[in-house]
Amino acid sequence: MALLTWGSPAGNRYHPVMPDELAGVFPVFQTPFLADDTIDWKSLEYEIRWMHDHGVNGIVMAMVSETLRLSGKERRDLAEAACEIGLAYGPVIVSVGAESTKVAVDYALHAERSGASALMAIPPTTVPSLDDELASYYRALLDATAAPVVIQDASGYVGAPMSISLQARLLDEYPGRVLFKPEAEPIGPRLTELREATGGAARVFEGSGGIALVDSYRRGVVGTMPGAEVCWALVALWAALERGDRPRIDAINGPLTALISLQTGLDGFIAVEKHLLVRQGVFRSARVRRPVGYRLDPETRLEVDRRFDLLCEAVGGPLL
């Protein structure tokens, strides 16, 4: 397989995508690393092609892509590569959240020039900002760019939950531009609050790795942003939800939620996801940039593999 090449983006390659075109299964890709901790570009290209071979609707570069462990240049290079490879198959969403508004806007402008179909942003993680500060942060991103922006309440991992009123206000101020990925607990009731606060206008992606997808679907989500490692299972589950195929939904949902329940915290998600990508021949290494807050011990690895096998049996895949 020839590796695609890319460089600094020339001009503005952004092609407008309407928010209602962003729906379905949009996995967040994991970033493969070589033994020297540099990015394994060849495996990244294979991963993106592999996900699309399994029928995903688009891809996302975000927190489980280990963006917070990349240098500014690496993060830009990764965004360029994701767009160069991924746009051949479907939309690409690039996370641009940062600890300051200026840096977030710089990332957003770069992602848009690189061709990103949409942007996603977590709030700053080190400062518990007030609503007016967060409103200014997101307004700056929306005012500087033309792309849709996914507001990611990543408080399942870091920070405090964003207020529902702030999220609803941003949608009201920027109609047709704003989508949501809520992760604050309790996910279901807060999703319903957001739906009611926006009169049903909020376009929401489920963001719990799929563990809350069935309940979230009933509450009106338009898609899901899981990890890449079992994207084929999420594609099958989403299709069953769209058909209203209750037996198929229940057959997949049980093994899926059992597997995802072993992924606790950001580093837990990354460790399990990379292990399963190696097992499926997508990655050559499960290497994670250190320091880490979680290691996959041998007994947990065996249980992950057991639950993964049950999920494969339930779905009838992966087939590729």
NORKAFEN-V671862 format. One line per field, one symbol per residue. ss: DSSP state (H for helix, E for strand, - for the rest). psi: psi as a letter, one per 40 degrees, with the letter a starting at -180 (. if undefined). A space follows every 50 residues. Layout:
ss->???
psi->???
//
This chain:
ss->------------------HHH--EEEEE----E-----E-HHHHHHHHHH HHH----EEEE-HHH-HHH--HHHHHHHHHHHHHHH----EEEEE----- HHHHHHHHHHHHHH---EEEEE--------HHHHHHHHHHHHHH---EEE EEE----------HHHHHHHHHH----EEEEE----HHHHHHHHHHH--- ---EEE------HHHHHH----EE--E---HHHHHHHHHHHHH--HHHHH HHHHHHHHHH----HHHHHHHHHHHHHHH------------------HHH HHHHHHHHHHHHHHH-----
psi->hhhiiiahhhahehhhhideegiahgihiihiiideeihgdddddddddd dddeeieiihhadeefdeeiidddddddddddddddeedaihhhheiiei dddddddddddddeehdiiihiiieehgiidddddddddddddeieiihh hhgfeddiaiiiiddddddddddghedhiigheiihdddddddddddefe ehhhhhffeededdddddeeieaigaiddfddddddddddddefgddddd ddddddddddeeghiddddddddddddddeedieifhihiiiehihiddd dddddddddddddddfaie.
//
